[in-house]
Structure formats: C-alpha cells, structure tokens
C-alpha cells in the first residue's frame, strides 16, 4: 500500500484481485490442452476436494496420546484460522482417506460421508473451513474450476432466447446453471480417449464419465439441429465454435460448486435436491408440450453442489432425503422430471448431531426388514468429539470470547485484533501463535452497559486456562484411569504427552486411553456464556487504589461454571452431580499454578541465570570426565569452589559439612552423577549426530535437570526472605521486608502479564493460603500469625466466597 491512497487506488487493487481469481474465457481446444498439462482442471468432485486439502500440506501434532500428521487446510489458513477445526485430527484424516478412495474409484465413491458429534464440537467450523478453503483454492492457477457458457447468436432463428424465459437477450452468454464439466460437451468415446491420454499423468482418473446438463443440452441440440439443416459436415466444430461455446473459470462457493442444505430449508424432496419447475416460464417458452429445461430453477442442493461438494446440515431434519440420496453416488444422476435427467458429480457430506443415530435406528428391531439398512451401510461415519487437550480448548474458548483467531502451533496467526461479540468489544494483546501464551494470558475487554457506557474488565491470567482445564476434565472417563492417576493428571497426559512425579516419568504410551473420552462433558458454548455473564456483571470487590472490581479471577470462573450447571437445560441431573464433583481437583491445580506465579515473581531477583547454570553444568561434566574446562584464560581444571557455591547457596542441597574444603563427599558426588550427569547424558543421546555443546543445553529440554535446579519454592522463599510475613501481605508495615518483597513481586507479575489489580488479588490469595505451609517450614514450631484483612475494609481475594 502506498503512502497516499484514493478511490482509484482501491479500485485498481480490486481489479487486480479479481483478475488473479479468474482465467480469461477460452476455447474448448484450449481447455483440453489445459487438462492435458494439469488434470486437476477436469478432476472429479472428490478429487478436487482432495487436491484443495493437500495443497496446504501437513504438520505434525500430538493428540489423544498419538502423533498424527494434520492437514493444514483444516487450520483455515486462508482466513487466519477464523474457522479452524481445532483437534479431531484423526476424524479429519479419516475423512481425507475417504476422499482419496473415492477419487481413485475404489468403491468409496458410493459412500456418503457422515460427520457426526454433539453440539459445539467443530462441525459447523468444518463446513465453513471447507467453503473457505475451496473458494481460495479455486482462485489459484492450480485450482481453477471450469464450466461452459453458451451463445446461439449467428444461427438460423437466433432470435430465440437461451435465457430462463422468453425475454432474454439473444446476444448474451449463458452459463451452465449447474457448473457442467466442459468435457461433457464431447461424445462418450472422445471423452474416454481424453481420459486415457491423461491417465499416466495422475494417480486419479479425471471426471470424464459425465454428460451435458439439461440446460446445456438444450443449447447444444439447438445448435446441432441448425447446422445439420445447413448441411455442415463439421457439426461438432460448428456447435463448439468459439462464437457459440466458451470455457470459463468460476470461483467455487456456496451455490456455485458447493451446495448446502440448511436445517430450516423446506420444500418437496425434489425442490430441496435439484430445484423446481417455474410454471410461468414453462408457458412463456411454449415448447410444444414438453418441459423446456430452461424453465427449471436449478436451485436444489445437488444442482448448487455439482462439481465439488454437497453438504446436508443437521441431517436429522432432512432424514427423508437421505434415502433419496442413495442412488446419487451409485448412478451419479438425478431426475428433473420424467425423461429429463442430470448427471451429478459431487462429494456427498451429511452433518448431524447424535439425534440422527436415533432416527436411523427407528426400525433396528426389524433387522433384515429395516428400511434404513441400505442407508446405514452406505454412510461412512466420522465422529467429532469435545476437545481433551487443554491448550486447544483454551484457544477455542479465547476465540469464542474474544474473536481472536489463529491456531496454536500451526503457524497461522493474525495481528492483534479488536473484535465485537454482541455488545461486547474485546481487545487482545497478541494473536495466537506457536507459544502457549494463549492458555494463561489475560484478556482485557470493554463491556457496554445498557445505557451505552463502557466498563473495563479483565479476565485475569490463568482464567482461560482454568475454564479450559475444568471443561476438559468433565469430558474424561474415570473407568480407565490407571492406579494413582487422577483426572487432572490424565488431562495433562492428553496435553503434554507425559506426567512427571519426582524421578518418575509416565508417558502417554504407558497409559491406555479410553474410547469414550470427549463424547460428553461441558461444551465450549456453555463456558463462553458463563464468562460473558461474568464480564457483564457488577462486582462487589473494592480497593482504595486499585480497580479490583474489574477483575474476573480464575476461581470466579470455576465457581460460576459449577454454580450454574443445575440451571443449564443441556445437562442431566446425573451429569450435574458428576461435573460438580470434579471441580475441587481443578481448583487445587489452579491454586498451585497461581502460587508458582507469585513465588517465581518474589524470587526472580534470586533466580540463577542460564549462564550460571551452564557454567555449573560444564564444570560438573568436566569433573566427572576428569577433563579440563575451556575458560578465557585457556584450559583449566574444573573449579571445585564454583560447584560447591552453586550446590550450597543456589540449590540449597548441601552445607559445609558435605565437603572437605572444595572436595565433595560421596553424597555430593552421587548427586552430581545421578541427578545432573545422567540428565545431561540423556540429552546428548537424544541429540546424537548433531554437534553438541554444554552451551546448547536448554533446561526445558532436560526436565530431570530442570527439576533439580528449580529453586523457586516455599522453602527458598523462606530461606531467602526470613523476615517476610505472609499475614501482613495485604497491608504490609512500612520499611519492612514484607513491604519490599511485595512491591517487587507485584512489579514482576505485571511484567508477566498481570494488571496491578489482578496481581494484588492473586498474591493476596496465595499468601493467605500458604501461611499454614509457611508455618510448617518454621524451625521455631510457632503458630502462624493471626489473619489480617488488610484490604481497606473489603476482603478482596481470589476465593470464590470472598467477594
């Protein structure tokens, strides 16, 4: 974009955009040449859909304990992930496998794809993603989709109109109303020869077994009859002359290559499937007693979807049509009327909630006499489920609440956006990228009151994460839990693939995941509505200086999700009881995460830097190998004092009695070898074949070493700030260590993404909860101090009951 813009600049930009989306009209010869070099130009509906999906490549994901290749097409890359299908990769891959089989003509071309699953599992996003991706693919050179246009000008009786009615312009071009494949103009045997000519160029046959649609047939027969009466020997050339027939590209979209039958669409089965006859135009066309195909509407779902895909939404509302669709994949043909048929090339997809199951099983007790048996055999089912990955659920919830687009880990992310959801306006700090910030980050938003005024609100850090974790935990089955693993830990296995307990590592491969996880549970729409209500409600919190009333905390969200279960009509009494019982474990995990945030912030100044850790590791490794260490002064022996200071002061693992000078005793030596060297050796082994240096070590890549070197716990806080009094945190006395540590902690939490108000609330709640733990760390055996409110007259904490 230039620095100066005007209307002409935007008009030219629009011209360029449209020019890139279409090819100029071409002759039939030119189109065949295009097919010979790029068979996708004449691909069948399933093959074209497969090509569009494959055009975006794949990426590797970990889902439900499996490593899978995921097609980026379903991340909605053309629209910055706005309608990405999050999760359900196995079901999407199975769908693509169906397309591949259908494109190759391996029997699955007779199947009807069935996308099934409960509400809010991504089925609507799947449809939108298909439409978006097909539309954009058709704008590329590789993905151009073609059809034919007719003009009868120049023939005897050319005043005859080719339009829908008698008032059309005889000089105008009219496009096939059902996106007819240009190869359908050729006779059968010639089409077969063209198909054979490209057979060696692709693993998939082109769509050559198609005939002209009724409208195009009307034009073709009129031209053929005229030129035959003139005595032309080159009839086909005359009919398909560039003056009468041209091949044009079109952008695939709903109504033009994609047919969508919505739940609320009505009409007779024929009207919904192919269209209807227009009686007034039949009279105007006066075709001597026969029904002229120019008087047909061609607005049914199969007519719109001819060429690419046909989607029946909420299929249980159109169960009467499903049986009528049976013969479509078999014969690739439908009837407009007696004697008037139309070839159809489309991939049939039906989308439904679980209520279609009940509809299909209505006659199950009749067994062999079940009238729906043939339909059930023809449907190939792919089940969408609720997400069981907290990270994906957090991304989905953030999208629902804020309109923030993007897909974690997909490399699909947009700029910071300002989105409007109803009467709620949300500003996001950054787009979702490959990091995990979208899980824990705060959301800050402006909420409009009924009188039009706006109020600033904040979903505190970890609020989205807490809601996502609780939703996921409600979706997990308990029957298959291994001994010693709870539902929160199972959720962690789904998200990260491993679970660590001291020196024990449990991986997803060690656990047999149940087949029913994700079939039931709290849908994201319920969570979204709870969060939206909390953002709009008044808060009773107050503080003399900070706007704590604007903050919605993680425990506010968790408590509201539990409190409102009984009033939600989508849950049964048994589900409400079960979901309520899973709240405590999630709330405890969130408290642990908040404590980590506060203690890390309090000890940030004391936390050892990566260069210090690298120095210690290098000296330990050299000490064990009895090798020198490279320094600025050259090769030197490992420094025993460096290791001793790190182990006693930084790690707090040993004291002076564990050393003889700087020489380690056996416990120290064992610690170095078993806890440090072993972890480092594992890392080196995993990276074998690469040039390895201790300087390349990432603590996050060596969990064993990271857990040993992690210093930010309550014991360290007490050891390094012995005068800190958690009971005085809300209102610390001046010139005390508590005042100093609190001020530094709040500043660092703000740097981590908290507002001052949410940092105040979170740190107060954490300090209130750890006073008893603090007391157990004391060496004097004294009682913890009396609780002080310290909040300016209002108890402003994170706890659900402290409002």
Secondary structure as UniProt FT lines:
FT   HELIX           7..21
FT   HELIX           28..37
FT   HELIX           39..42
FT   HELIX           45..54
FT   TURN            55..56
FT   STRAND          58..63
FT   TURN            64..65
FT   STRAND          66..71
FT   HELIX           72..75
FT   HELIX           77..79
FT   TURN            80..83
FT   HELIX           89..104
FT   HELIX           108..110
FT   STRAND          112..116
FT   TURN            119..120
FT   HELIX           123..137
FT   TURN            138..139
FT   TURN            142..143
FT   STRAND          145..150
FT   TURN            153..154
FT   TURN            156..159
FT   TURN            166..167
FT   TURN            170..171
FT   STRAND          174..175
FT   TURN            177..178
FT   HELIX           182..185
FT   HELIX           188..198
FT   HELIX           199..201
FT   HELIX           214..229
FT   TURN            230..231
FT   HELIX           235..239
FT   TURN            242..244
FT   STRAND          245..250
FT   STRAND          253..254
FT   STRAND          256..261
FT   TURN            263..264
FT   HELIX           269..273
FT   HELIX           279..285
FT   TURN            288..289
FT   HELIX           293..295
FT   HELIX           301..305
FT   TURN            306..307
FT   STRAND          309..312
FT   HELIX           315..318
FT   HELIX           319..324
FT   HELIX           326..331
FT   STRAND          333..337
FT   TURN            338..339
FT   STRAND          340..343
FT   STRAND          347..352
FT   HELIX           355..360
FT   TURN            361..363
FT   HELIX           364..369
FT   TURN            371..372
FT   HELIX           373..378
FT   STRAND          379..383
FT   HELIX           390..402
FT   TURN            408..411
FT   STRAND          418..421
FT   TURN            422..423
FT   STRAND          424..427
FT   HELIX           437..440
FT   STRAND          443..448
FT   TURN            450..451
FT   STRAND          454..459
FT   TURN            461..462
FT   HELIX           463..474
FT   TURN            479..480
FT   TURN            483..484
FT   HELIX           487..496
FT   STRAND          498..501
FT   TURN            502..503
FT   STRAND          504..507
FT   HELIX           508..510
FT   TURN            515..518
FT   HELIX           524..536
FT   HELIX           548..550
FT   STRAND          551..552
FT   HELIX           554..563
FT   TURN            564..567
FT   TURN            569..570
FT   HELIX           573..581
FT   HELIX           583..602
FT   HELIX           604..606
FT   HELIX           610..625
FT   STRAND          629..631
FT   TURN            632..633
FT   STRAND          634..636
FT   HELIX           640..645
FT   HELIX           646..650
FT   HELIX           656..658
FT   STRAND          659..660
FT   TURN            661..662
FT   STRAND          663..664
FT   HELIX           666..671
FT   HELIX           672..677
FT   HELIX           678..686
FT   TURN            687..689
FT   HELIX           694..696
FT   HELIX           699..701
FT   HELIX           703..709
FT   HELIX           714..720
FT   TURN            722..723
FT   HELIX           726..731
FT   TURN            734..735
FT   HELIX           737..751
FT   TURN            752..753
FT   HELIX           756..769
FT   HELIX           771..777
FT   TURN            792..793
FT   TURN            800..801
//
